């Protein structure tokens, strides 16, 4: 059983099935062709880079990927993360709560958090800095636009209360979560559209995403 640690955070990363995830990115991996296999490979690569960075971050103890997709689950396990495949219905927030409850069975006093899976440029040091800045308080980081949420952390032993979706930054702040502001560009740079992917590419993509995009450009 994991030991409780005030400094350690257990993160939930929810990932939809590859067939359903990131529909607005269709065509970004293959110059607009829209091949479904190429799209699935891009979603998987972005999630893989996010998971790897989270696992390498100081202060992160465990990473649990909640997904209905066996390919995603297998990739996560190979990276060293845990996986939970019995995703409940009810969307993103239900998946996050499901994962948080599973992590808390081992350590009721832990800090749990939710990290978006579409952060392909995420740097472990930036995630580490955000975890340290939270200092055991319920807190969150916005996306680049300031309206969404890329990272949500509970207080030790406290409820996570996820409110992901449109306007999630305002919703999380309204529930009392601390808004964290810091120099962590890769943590705030999630990818919903092809223009986001181009911007994130300037930060430097993780190895999976970089290799996939390079292969697509070479076609």
C-alpha positions in Angstrom: 0.0 0.0 0.0 1.4 3.4 -0.9 2.5 5.6 2.0 0.8 8.9 2.4 3.1 11.9 1.6 2.2 15.6 1.9 4.5 16.2 -1.1 3.3 13.4 -3.3 0.4 13.8 -5.8 -1.5 11.1 -7.5 -2.8 12.1 -10.9 -5.8 10.9 -13.0 -5.4 11.3 -16.7 -8.7 10.6 -18.5 -8.5 9.5 -22.2 -11.5 8.9 -24.5 -11.5 6.0 -26.9 -9.2 6.8 -29.8 -12.1 6.7 -32.3 -14.0 9.4 -30.4 -11.2 11.7 -29.1 -10.2 15.1 -30.5 -12.5 15.2 -33.4 -11.5 18.8 -34.2 -8.0 17.5 -34.9 -9.0 15.2 -37.7 -6.6 15.7 -40.6 -3.9 17.4 -38.5 -1.7 14.3 -38.6 -1.9 13.8 -42.4 -2.1 17.2 -44.1 -5.9 17.3 -44.1 -6.6 13.8 -45.5 -8.5 12.8 -42.4 -7.5 9.2 -42.2 -8.9 7.8 -39.0 -5.9 5.6 -38.3 -3.6 8.6 -38.6 -5.8 10.6 -36.3 -5.9 7.8 -33.7 -2.1 7.6 -33.8 -1.9 11.3 -33.1 -4.2 11.2 -30.1 -2.3 8.2 -28.7 1.0 10.0 -29.2 -0.1 13.1 -27.4 -1.5 11.1 -24.5 1.7 9.1 -24.4 3.9 12.2 -24.2 1.6 13.7 -21.5 1.8 10.5 -19.4 5.5 10.2 -19.7 6.1 13.8 -18.6 3.7 13.3 -15.6 5.5 10.2 -14.5 8.8 12.1 -14.6 7.6 15.1 -12.6 9.0 15.6 -9.1 6.2 15.3 -6.6 4.0 13.0 -8.7 3.7 9.6 -7.1 1.3 7.7 -9.3 -0.4 8.3 -12.6 -3.7 6.5 -13.3 -5.1 6.6 -16.9 -8.9 6.2 -17.0 -9.9 5.0 -20.5 -12.3 2.6 -22.2 -9.8 2.0 -24.9 -7.5 -1.1 -24.5 -4.9 0.4 -26.8 -4.6 3.5 -24.6 -4.6 1.4 -21.5 -1.8 -0.9 -22.8 0.3 2.1 -23.8 -0.1 3.7 -20.4 0.9 0.6 -18.6 4.0 0.2 -20.8 5.0 3.8 -19.9 4.7 2.8 -16.2 1.3 4.3 -15.4 -1.7 2.5 -13.9 -4.8 2.0 -16.0 -8.5 1.8 -15.2 -10.6 0.5 -18.0 -14.1 0.3 -16.5 -14.8 3.9 -17.3 -18.2 5.0 -16.0 -20.8 6.8 -18.2 -21.2 10.5 -17.7 -18.3 12.1 -19.5 -15.0 13.6 -18.4 -15.9 14.7 -14.8 -17.3 11.3 -14.0 -14.2 9.6 -15.3 -12.0 11.9 -13.2 -14.1 11.2 -10.1 -13.9 7.5 -10.8 -10.2 7.5 -11.0 -9.8 9.7 -7.9 -11.9 7.3 -5.9 -9.8 4.4 -7.0 -6.6 6.2 -6.0 -8.0 7.2 -2.6 -8.8 3.5 -1.7 -5.0 3.1 -1.1 -4.5 6.5 0.6 -7.4 8.4 1.9 -5.3 11.4 2.9 -3.5 11.8 -0.4 -3.5 14.7 -2.8 -5.3 13.7 -6.0 -5.4 15.6 -9.3 -6.6 15.6 -12.8 -4.4 16.3 -15.8 -5.6 16.7 -19.3 -4.2 14.2 -21.8 -3.6 16.6 -24.7 -0.4 18.3 -23.4 2.2 16.9 -25.9 4.9 19.5 -25.1 4.5 19.1 -21.3 7.8 19.5 -19.5 8.2 17.5 -16.2 9.9 20.5 -14.5 6.9 22.7 -15.2 4.4 20.2 -13.8 6.7 19.8 -10.8 6.7 23.6 -10.3 2.9 23.7 -10.4 2.5 20.9 -7.9 5.0 22.6 -5.6 3.1 26.0 -6.0 -0.1 24.3 -4.9 1.6 23.4 -1.6 -1.2 21.0 -0.6 -4.0 23.4 -1.4 -6.9 22.7 -3.8 -5.7 24.5 -6.9 -5.8 24.6 -10.7 -4.0 25.9 -13.8 -5.8 27.3 -16.7 -5.2 26.7 -20.4 -3.5 29.2 -22.6 -6.8 31.1 -23.2 -7.5 31.3 -19.5 -11.0 29.8 -19.8 -10.2 26.1 -19.6 -8.4 23.9 -17.0 -5.3 21.7 -17.7 -4.5 20.7 -14.1 -6.7 20.4 -11.0 -5.4 19.4 -7.6 -7.2 18.6 -4.4 -6.1 19.4 -0.9 -4.7 16.5 1.0 -7.7 14.2 1.8 -10.1 16.8 0.2 -12.5 16.5 -2.6 -11.4 17.1 -6.1 -14.7 18.5 -7.3 -13.9 18.5 -11.1 -15.8 20.9 -13.3 -14.2 20.3 -16.6 -16.0 21.6 -19.7 -16.7 25.0 -21.2 -15.7 27.7 -18.7 -14.1 25.3 -16.4 -11.6 27.8 -15.0 -14.4 30.0 -13.7 -16.3 27.0 -12.4 -13.2 25.7 -10.5 -12.5 29.1 -9.0 -16.1 29.5 -8.0 -15.9 26.3 -6.0 -12.9 27.7 -4.0 -10.0 26.3 -5.9 -6.9 28.5 -6.0 -5.9 29.9 -9.4 -2.2 29.3 -9.9 -0.2 31.6 -12.2 3.3 30.7 -13.1 5.9 30.3 -15.9 4.8 26.9 -17.2 3.9 27.4 -20.9 3.9 23.7 -21.7 1.4 23.0 -18.9 -1.1 25.5 -20.2 -0.8 24.5 -23.9 -3.4 21.9 -24.5 -4.3 20.9 -28.1 -7.9 21.1 -29.4 -7.3 22.3 -33.0 -4.6 22.1 -35.6 -3.6 25.7 -34.9 -3.0 24.7 -31.3 -0.7 21.8 -32.5 1.3 24.3 -34.5 1.8 26.6 -31.5 2.7 23.8 -29.2 5.2 22.5 -31.8 7.1 25.8 -31.2 7.6 24.7 -27.5 9.0 21.4 -28.6 6.8 18.3 -28.8 7.4 15.2 -26.8 9.1 12.2 -28.5 6.0 10.4 -29.6 4.2 13.4 -31.1 7.4 14.8 -32.7 8.1 11.5 -34.4 4.6 11.1 -35.7 4.4 14.7 -37.0 7.8 14.3 -38.7 6.7 11.1 -40.4 3.5 12.9 -41.6 5.5 15.8 -43.0 7.8 13.4 -44.9 4.9 11.8 -46.8 
